[in-house]
Amino acid sequence: MATVLSVSGSPSASSRTNRLLRHLDERLSAQGHDVIPLDVRAIPAEALFGADFRHPAIVEATDLFAHADGVVVGTPVYKASYSGVLKALLDLLPQYALTGKTVLPLATGGSIAHVLAIDYALRPVLASMGAAHIVQGWFTLDKDITVHDDGFLTVAPAAAEALTQVVDQFSAALDRTPLLAVAG
């Protein structure tokens, strides 16, 4: 199966976005994919915001993107756009870091007013980075994601059904996309 890089663009360790991504990672793993989580907030701020392309954490993140067959990009929506930490990372990646890759954009937010952030803010950036195929993304309202005291996550039934569909479409697209050899 494919190698999937699952990128959380949330600046918060306890975010619903991050927990939702890790929950969806389990589904992709159960489908046979090798899922590698990447929490952008774990990359040192001096590397991200100092644009230190040679910092080991940036080099490692770039390598993870290069070797992934597919990428899930999740972000909370702030002011109708994706997070600043995600933007900082995307700005440091090579211009065509997503060439040949299938990408699933996901977003979370407090208001349905931000539902178009995926299509108007995130999707154009992913396309400009050379993604071979950007599957239908999904926006999930914060109120539809519940993190219990024991860390267990539940998603409201309608949102869970929609997320299952987009993750399964992404998985199917990965299975149809020929895995490209890394150019040497």
C-alpha positions as CSV (number, residue, x, y, z in Angstrom):
1,M,0.0,0.0,0.0
2,A,0.9,3.7,0.1
3,T,2.9,5.8,2.5
4,V,0.7,8.6,3.8
5,L,2.1,11.7,5.5
6,S,-0.6,13.1,7.9
7,V,0.2,16.7,8.6
8,S,-1.5,18.6,11.5
9,G,-1.2,22.3,11.0
10,S,-2.6,23.1,14.5
11,P,-0.5,25.2,16.8
12,S,-2.1,23.6,19.8
13,A,-1.1,20.2,21.4
14,S,-4.7,19.6,22.6
15,S,-6.5,20.7,19.4
16,R,-9.5,19.0,17.9
17,T,-7.8,19.2,14.5
18,N,-4.8,17.2,15.7
19,R,-7.0,14.6,17.5
20,L,-9.3,14.2,14.5
21,L,-6.3,13.6,12.2
22,R,-4.8,11.0,14.4
23,H,-8.3,9.3,14.5
24,L,-8.4,9.3,10.7
25,D,-4.9,8.0,10.6
26,E,-6.1,4.8,12.3
27,R,-8.6,4.3,9.5
28,L,-5.9,4.7,6.8
29,S,-3.6,2.3,8.8
30,A,-6.4,-0.2,9.0
31,Q,-6.7,0.0,5.2
32,G,-3.1,-1.1,4.9
33,H,-1.4,2.3,4.4
34,D,1.8,3.2,6.3
35,V,0.8,6.5,8.0
36,I,3.4,8.9,9.3
37,P,2.1,11.7,11.5
38,L,3.7,15.1,11.4
39,D,2.7,17.8,13.9
40,V,3.9,21.1,12.5
41,R,3.8,22.6,16.0
42,A,6.6,20.2,17.0
43,I,9.0,21.8,14.6
44,P,11.1,24.4,16.4
45,A,9.7,27.9,16.0
46,E,13.1,29.3,15.2
47,A,13.4,26.9,12.2
48,L,9.9,27.7,10.9
49,F,9.7,31.4,11.4
50,G,13.4,32.0,10.8
51,A,13.2,30.2,7.5
52,D,16.1,28.0,8.3
53,F,16.0,25.5,5.4
54,R,19.0,23.7,6.8
55,H,17.6,23.1,10.2
56,P,17.4,19.3,10.8
57,A,13.7,19.4,11.6
58,I,13.0,21.2,8.2
59,V,15.2,18.8,6.4
60,E,13.4,15.9,8.0
61,A,10.0,17.3,7.1
62,T,11.0,17.9,3.5
63,D,12.2,14.3,3.3
64,L,8.9,13.1,4.7
65,F,7.0,15.0,2.0
66,A,9.4,13.7,-0.7
67,H,8.9,10.1,0.2
68,A,5.1,10.1,0.8
69,D,2.7,8.8,-1.8
70,G,-0.2,10.8,-0.3
71,V,-0.5,13.7,2.1
72,V,-3.4,14.5,4.4
73,V,-3.3,18.2,5.4
74,G,-5.4,19.2,8.4
75,T,-5.7,22.7,9.8
76,P,-7.9,24.7,12.0
77,V,-9.4,27.7,10.3
78,Y,-8.5,31.1,11.6
79,K,-9.8,34.3,9.9
80,A,-11.0,32.2,6.9
81,S,-7.6,30.7,6.2
82,Y,-5.4,27.9,7.3
83,S,-3.0,28.2,10.3
84,G,0.1,30.3,10.3
85,V,2.3,27.4,11.4
86,L,1.1,25.3,8.4
87,K,1.8,28.3,6.1
88,A,5.3,28.6,7.6
89,L,6.0,25.0,6.8
90,L,4.6,25.0,3.3
91,D,6.6,28.1,2.6
92,L,9.8,26.2,3.5
93,L,9.1,23.2,1.3
94,P,10.4,23.0,-2.3
95,Q,8.1,24.7,-4.8
96,Y,6.8,21.4,-6.2
97,A,7.0,19.3,-3.0
98,L,3.6,17.7,-3.8
99,T,4.4,16.6,-7.4
100,G,2.9,13.2,-8.1
101,K,1.0,13.0,-4.8
102,T,-2.6,12.6,-3.9
103,V,-3.7,15.1,-1.3
104,L,-6.6,15.2,1.2
105,P,-7.3,18.7,2.6
106,L,-9.2,18.8,5.9
107,A,-10.2,21.7,8.1
108,T,-11.9,22.3,11.4
109,G,-13.5,25.5,12.7
110,G,-16.1,27.0,14.9
111,S,-18.4,28.3,12.2
112,I,-19.9,27.0,9.0
113,A,-19.0,30.4,7.6
114,H,-15.5,29.1,7.2
115,V,-16.4,26.0,5.1
116,L,-14.9,27.5,1.9
117,A,-11.5,28.0,3.5
118,I,-10.5,24.6,2.0
119,D,-11.4,25.6,-1.5
120,Y,-10.4,29.2,-1.5
121,A,-7.3,29.3,0.8
122,L,-5.8,25.8,1.1
123,R,-6.5,24.0,-2.2
124,P,-4.8,26.7,-4.4
125,V,-1.6,26.4,-2.4
126,L,-1.6,22.6,-2.6
127,A,-2.3,22.8,-6.3
128,S,0.5,25.3,-6.9
129,M,2.9,22.8,-5.1
130,G,2.2,20.3,-7.9
131,A,-0.3,17.9,-6.3
132,A,-1.3,15.2,-8.8
133,H,-4.7,14.9,-7.4
134,I,-6.5,16.8,-4.6
135,V,-9.5,14.8,-3.5
136,Q,-12.6,16.3,-2.1
137,G,-11.8,17.9,1.3
138,W,-13.9,18.2,4.3
139,F,-14.7,20.9,6.9
140,T,-15.7,19.7,10.4
141,L,-17.3,21.9,12.9
142,D,-15.6,22.0,16.3
143,K,-18.9,21.2,18.0
144,D,-19.0,17.9,16.1
145,I,-15.7,16.7,17.6
146,T,-15.7,15.6,21.2
147,V,-12.6,14.7,23.1
148,H,-13.4,12.8,26.3
149,D,-11.4,12.9,29.5
150,D,-9.8,9.5,28.7
151,G,-8.6,11.0,25.3
152,F,-11.1,9.0,23.3
153,L,-12.6,11.0,20.4
154,T,-16.1,10.9,19.1
155,V,-17.4,12.6,16.0
156,A,-21.1,13.5,15.5
157,P,-22.7,10.9,13.3
158,A,-23.3,13.0,10.1
159,A,-19.7,14.4,10.3
160,A,-18.3,10.9,11.0
161,E,-20.1,9.5,7.9
162,A,-18.8,12.3,5.7
163,L,-15.2,12.0,7.0
164,T,-15.4,8.2,6.4
165,Q,-16.4,8.9,2.8
166,V,-13.6,11.4,2.1
167,V,-10.9,9.3,3.8
168,D,-12.1,6.2,1.8
169,Q,-12.1,8.2,-1.4
170,F,-8.5,9.4,-0.6
171,S,-7.5,5.8,0.1
172,A,-9.1,4.6,-3.2
173,A,-7.3,7.4,-5.1
174,L,-4.0,6.3,-3.6
175,D,-4.6,2.8,-4.8
176,R,-5.3,4.1,-8.4
177,T,-2.4,6.5,-8.5
178,P,0.8,4.9,-9.8
179,L,3.5,5.3,-7.2
180,L,6.2,7.5,-8.7
181,A,9.8,6.8,-8.1
182,V,11.7,9.7,-6.4
183,A,13.7,11.5,-9.0
184,G,17.4,11.2,-8.3
